[in-house]
Amino acid sequence: MLPYISRRLLFMIPTLIGMTFMVYCLIALAPGGFSASASAAAGGGSPAGGDPRIAEARFRDRFSLDEPVVMQYAQWLGRISPLKFGARAQIDSTGERIYPPRELPAMMIASAWEAGDRSAASIAAAAEAFRPADSEEGLRQQYRALARENSTGREAFVGALATLRIALAQYADATDQSALVDRRGELPASNLGSLRIDESVTQWTAVRAAADAAIAAQARAVAARTSLAMCFRAAPFKQAGVPVIPGLVSVGAPDMGWSRTKNRPVASLIVEALPVTLLINLIAFPLIYLVSIPTGMLAAARRGSWFDVLSGGLFIALWSIPVVWAGVLAVGFLANKQYLGLFPVAGLHATNASSIAFLPKWDAGGFEPGWVLDVGWHLALPVACLVYAGFAVLSRQTRAAMLDNFNADYVRTAKAKGVSRKDIVLRHVFRNSLLPLITMFVSIFPAMLSGSVIVEKIFSIPGMGSLMLEAVSLHDSEMMLANTIMVGCVSLVALLIADILYALADPRVSYA
């Protein structure tokens, strides 16, 4: 069994990679793609004044949208993987992962108008001038100041490069070389070698001025990046993970990324929302099995009786009611003060939950339900909406599987030997009917996590369902990808648990 489990765990890795790659490509290739989530985080739109192409260039560089989708996915996979390569990340006080500063974009240089590359001199000067602060707090403040300087310098350099590409595009239009200009109205670096240069054209003066400005901005950006990289190597913040090969390979917790819409680490948002969803499902899931399996067993043992007909009709009627409709009706009638008002309308706690006792108690003022009963009272309607549809599926499946085994030869043999009906039902028929129920477990458990999305939205419960809906509506790509990882892991783990339960339920199943 252990070798089989080990193989399955290893096979989960390429399966998760394939799932996340498909979702990543769907997000990237959809209208707007990752630009939509980045635009939402940036406030949408470009700043007033100036060429919008320059603002767009800075925008795309800020969120690394200029690289191919495969490279973007590889970078994301490197962050999400527990096995890290290269310098270890650092964690600041907000929980954000800090990585070494990114490389600057390549400079567009042509021998006919090169103004001189000052990068090497800028690196040497910055390395010589950098002096780390003496204290840890001073080093952190120094890093933050250098990070702002690096961001400003990089933004200026990216804008200068965009200005240069626009000037080159205008020159290409003036010299009948419009075929070299891309759809953004810029001349890409890949077409620079095909550009015919004529310095007598008026537009060439603007190109030379833009080139000089870009090279000067590059020198300042290189100096700022060099200082920031040296400060990063001084480790101003706590380093993440555990080194395996220092400076090359380390092991650490997956970096879920930074939510651009909530301006918080995705991991912290999941840590807050996941226990809520798990609480709801850990209550609902056992309820489904505790009600459905005994009901299905009794219906199969008394086939054709009033209990079989009544339970079957009731469960099918419940199954036919949409969860959305049931939730709205529950809020409108059972929770609405104008009607019954028996349950809370929304949330998980009462407004005074922080000041009440944990357990229920009687005192001079009467009965106080306590925090536990208050949570149960708030969860009654959401759990009811989550479980009723599963009763019909699992109960009918239990009944059908047991009826098939009631007609088997080994049951007739057991009856002929005088085995009691109780032992026939429990020890023979039910045990041999477990395999279909285990198969149902694989589909019900992940489906409940996704089904709780609707329930959490209706009852305003701050769980994973609400978080997923907000991520989709606000185009928060990091949150969507993190949810994909979680749902994929839950589905794969459910499949593995089902295989283990197969072997425990049926001795004929072996994974040796």
TARA-V884309 format. One record per pair of residues at least 4 apart in sequence whose ideal C-beta (glycine too) atoms are under 8 Angstrom apart, sorted by the first residue. I is the first residue (numbers start at 1). J is the second residue. Records with the same first field share a line. If there is no record, write none. Layout:
BEGIN
I: J  J
END
This chain:
BEGIN
1: 5  500  503  511  512
2: 6
3: 7
4: 8  499  511  512
5: 9  496  500
6: 10
7: 11
8: 12  496  499
9: 496
11: 15
12: 16  489  492  496
13: 17
14: 18
15: 19  488  492
16: 20  485  488  489  492
17: 21  77
18: 22
19: 23  484  488
20: 24  73  77  80  481  484  485  488
21: 25  73
22: 26
23: 27  480  481  484
24: 28  69  72  73  76  481
25: 29  69  73
26: 30
27: 33  34  477  480  481
28: 33  34  69  72
29: 33  69
30: 36
31: 36
32: 36  39  475
33: 65
34: 38  63  65  72  477
35: 39  59  60  63  65
36: 40  475
37: 41  260  261  474  475  476  477  478
38: 42  59  62  63  65  260
39: 44  45  59  475
40: 44  260  261  474  475  476
41: 260  261
42: 59  62
46: 52  55  56  59
47: 55
50: 54  55
51: 55  162  163  166
52: 56
53: 57  162  166  184  185  186
54: 58  159  162  163  166
55: 59
56: 60  162  184
57: 61  158  159  161  162
58: 62  155  158  159  162
59: 63  65
60: 65  66
61: 65  66  105  154  155  158
62: 155
64: 72  75  102
65: 72
66: 105
67: 71  72  75
68: 72
69: 73
70: 74
71: 75
72: 76
73: 77
74: 78
75: 79
76: 80  257  481
77: 81
78: 84  85
79: 97  254  255  257
80: 254  255  256  481  485
81: 254
82: 251  252  253  254
83: 249  251
84: 88  89  241  249  250  251  252
85: 248  249
86: 100  247  248
87: 99  100  232  233  247
88: 239  240  241  243  250  252
89: 97  98  99  239  240  241  252  255
90: 97  98  232  235  236  237  238  239  240
91: 95  96  97  98  237  238  239  240
92: 96  98  140  237
94: 264  265
95: 264  265  267  268
96: 258  265
97: 240  255  258  265
98: 232  237
100: 229  232
101: 150  225  228  229  232
104: 154  157  218  221  222  225
105: 157  158  161
106: 189
107: 117  119  161  214  215  218
108: 161  164  165  168  189  192  211  214
109: 114  117
110: 114  192  195  197
112: 197  199
113: 197  199  204  207  208  211
114: 211
115: 208  211  212  215
116: 215
117: 215  218
118: 122  215  216  218  219  222
119: 123  218  219  222
120: 124
121: 125  219
122: 126  218  219  220  222  223  226
123: 127  222  223  226
124: 128
125: 129  223
126: 130  222  223  224  226  227  230
127: 226  230
129: 227
130: 226  227  230  231
132: 139  142  230  231  234
133: 138  139  141  142
134: 138
135: 139
136: 140  236
137: 141
138: 142
139: 143  231  234  236
140: 144  236  237
141: 145
142: 146  231  236
143: 147  228  231  232  236  237
144: 148
145: 149
146: 150  224  227  228  231
147: 151  228
148: 152
149: 153  224  227  228
150: 154  221  224  225  227  228
151: 155
152: 156  224
153: 157  217  220  221  223  224  225
154: 158  221  224  225
155: 159
156: 160  217  220  221
157: 161  214  217  218  220  221
158: 162
159: 163  217
160: 164  210  213  214  216  217  218
161: 165  214
162: 166  186
163: 167  210  213  214
164: 168  207  210  211  213  214
165: 169  186  187  188  189
166: 170  185  186  210
167: 171  203  206  207  209  210
168: 172  186  187  192  195  207  210
169: 173  181  185  186  187
170: 174  203  206
171: 175  187  195  201  203  204  206  207
172: 177  178  180  181  187  195
173: 177  178  181
174: 201  202  203
175: 196  198  201  203
177: 181  195  196
180: 187  191  194  195
181: 185  186  187
182: 186  187  188  191
187: 191  192  195
188: 192
191: 195
197: 204
198: 204
199: 204
200: 204
203: 207
204: 208
205: 209
206: 210
207: 211
208: 212
209: 213
210: 214
211: 215
212: 216
213: 217
214: 218
215: 219
216: 220
217: 221
218: 222
219: 223
220: 224
221: 225
222: 226
223: 227
224: 228
225: 229
226: 230
227: 231
228: 232
229: 233
230: 234
231: 236
232: 236
235: 239
240: 250  252  253  255
241: 250  251  252  253
242: 250  251  252
243: 247  249  250
244: 248  249  250  251
245: 249  250
253: 267
254: 485
255: 267
256: 265  266  267  270  478  482  485
257: 265  266  478  481  482
258: 263  264  265  266  478
259: 263  264  265  266  269  476  478  479
260: 476  477  478
261: 470  471  474  475  476  479
262: 269  476
264: 268  269
265: 269
266: 270  478  479  482
267: 271  482
268: 272
269: 273  467  479
270: 274  464  467  482  486
271: 275
272: 276  462
273: 277  462  463  464  466  467
274: 278  463  464  486
275: 279
276: 280  348  456  461  462  463  464
277: 281  449  452  456  463  464  465
278: 282
279: 283  379
280: 284  379  382  383  386  452  455  456  461  463
281: 285  386  448  449  452
282: 286
283: 287  379  383
284: 288  383  386  387  390  448
285: 289  444  445  448
286: 290
287: 291  383  387
288: 292  387  390  391  394  444
289: 293  394
290: 294
291: 295  387  391  395
292: 296  390  391  393  394  395  398
293: 297  394  395  398  437
294: 298
295: 299  311  315  391  395  398
296: 300  394  395  396  397  398  399  402
297: 301  398  399  402  425  430
298: 302  307  311
299: 303  307  308  311  312  395  399
300: 308  398  399  402  403  406  429
301: 402  421  425
302: 307  308
303: 308  403
304: 308  309
305: 309
306: 310
307: 311
308: 312  399
309: 313
310: 314
311: 315  395
312: 316  395  396  399
313: 317
314: 318
315: 319  391  392  395  396
316: 320  392  396
317: 321
318: 388  389  391  392
319: 388  389  391  392  393
321: 325  326  388  389
322: 326
323: 327  385  386  389  451  454  455
324: 328  454  458
325: 329
326: 330  385  388
327: 331  381  385  454  455  458  459
328: 332  458
329: 333  334
330: 334  335  343  381  384  385
331: 335  336  345  346  381  458  459
332: 336  339
333: 339  340
334: 339  340  342  343  381
335: 340  341  342  343  344  345  381
336: 340  341  345
337: 341
343: 377  378  380  381
344: 350  377  378
345: 459  460
346: 459  460  461
347: 378  459  460  461
348: 375  378  379  461  462
349: 353  371  374  375  378
350: 356  374  378
352: 356
353: 371  374
356: 368  369  370  371  374
357: 361  368  370  371
358: 370  371  372
359: 370  371  372
360: 367  368  369  370  372  373
361: 367  368  370
362: 366  367  368
363: 368
369: 373  374  377
370: 374
371: 375
372: 376
373: 377
374: 378
375: 379
376: 380
378: 382
379: 383
380: 384
381: 385  459
382: 386  452  455  456  458  459  461
383: 387
384: 388
385: 455  458
386: 448  451  452  455
387: 391
389: 393
390: 394  444  448
391: 395
392: 396
393: 397  440  444
394: 398  437  440  444
395: 399
396: 400
397: 401  436  437  440
398: 402  433  437
399: 403
400: 404  436
401: 405  433  435  436  437
402: 406  425  429  430  433
403: 407
404: 408  433
405: 411  428  429  432  433
406: 411  429
407: 411
408: 412  432
409: 413
410: 414  428
411: 415  424  428  429
412: 416
413: 417
414: 419  423  424  428
415: 419  424
419: 423  424  428
420: 424
421: 425
422: 426
423: 427  428
424: 428  429
425: 429  430
426: 430  431
427: 431
428: 432
429: 433
430: 434
431: 505
432: 506
433: 437
434: 438  501  505  506
435: 439  502  505  506
436: 440
437: 441
438: 442  498  501  502  505
439: 443  498
440: 444
441: 445  494  497  498  501
442: 446  494  495  498
443: 447
444: 448
445: 449  490  494
446: 450  487  490  491  494
447: 451
448: 452
449: 464  487  490
450: 487
451: 455
452: 456  463  464  465
453: 457  464  465  466  468  469
454: 458  465
455: 459  461  465
456: 460  461  462  463  464  465  466
457: 465  466  469
460: 466
461: 465  466
462: 466  467
463: 467
464: 468  483  486
465: 469
466: 470
467: 471  479  483
468: 472  479  480  483
469: 473
470: 474  476  479
471: 476  479  480  483
472: 480
476: 480
477: 481
478: 482
479: 483
480: 484
481: 485
482: 486
483: 487
484: 488
485: 489
486: 490
487: 491
488: 492
489: 493
490: 494
491: 495
492: 496
493: 497
494: 498
495: 499
496: 500
497: 501
498: 502
499: 503  511
500: 504
501: 505
502: 506  509
503: 509  510  511
505: 509
END
